[in-house]
């Protein structure tokens, strides 16, 4: 059992998380209080989920009951997360472009 696998948005190196993923075995289940305790953002979560799937294990979030990668519903969840990620990236790009067009901003 791993406790205290906390994720900091400032830190990219997560040694406890790497140990957890390395220790996963067939049909293990990573249970997390919430998805933000396991990853910094959606992209990071998708990487963690991919690594977990490679180990043939699953992730279950107590705060987000729909988030259960061992269920048949998992592919839909991943598709929604990818869609959310691409929509967030598009919104960020749009805001950035708008900021570059403001008078006084360097392009």
C-alpha positions, -999 to 999 in steps of 0.1 A, spaced: 0 0 0 12 35 -9 2 64 12 9 100 7 14 99 -30 8 136 -33 12 156 -64 25 191 -65 18 213 -95 52 229 -90 71 196 -90 74 175 -121 94 147 -104 71 124 -84 92 96 -70 64 80 -49 41 79 -80 69 63 -101 74 37 -73 36 30 -72 34 25 -110 65 3 -110 50 -19 -83 16 -24 -101 7 -60 -110 -21 -76 -130 -55 -65 -118 -42 -42 -90 -64 -11 -83 -50 23 -75 -76 40 -53 -73 77 -49 -94 102 -29 -96 124 -60 -80 125 -95 -61 157 -86 -43 138 -58 -28 115 -85 -19 139 -113 -12 176 -118 -35 181 -148 -55 162 -174 -25 154 -196 -6 141 -166 -36 120 -156 -37 105 -191 0 95 -188 -6 80 -153 -37 61 -166 -18 48 -197 11 36 -175 -15 19 -152 -32 3 -181 2 -10 -194 6 -28 -160 -30 -42 -166 -41 -24 -134 -68 2 -129 -75 35 -112 -106 44 -91 -114 78 -77 -135 81 -46 -145 117 -53 -153 110 -90 -172 77 -91 -173 77 -129 -135 75 -129 -129 38 -128 -105 27 -155 -111 -9 -148 -147 -6 -160 -160 -10 -195 -168 27 -194 -131 36 -192 -126 43 -229 -155 68 -228 -139 85 -198 -105 87 -216 -122 101 -247 -139 128 -225 -107 136 -208 -89 140 -242 -117 162 -254 -115 184 -223 -77 186 -227 -80 197 -263 -108 222 -255 -87 237 -226 -56 240 -249 -77 257 -276 -91 282 -250 -56 289 -237 -43 295 -273 -72 318 -280 -66 338 -248 -29 340 -256 -36 352 -292 -60 378 -278 -34 390 -253 -8 394 -281 -31 416 -301 -37 441 -272 -20 475 -277 12 477 -259 18 439 -258 48 425 -276 39 400 -303 
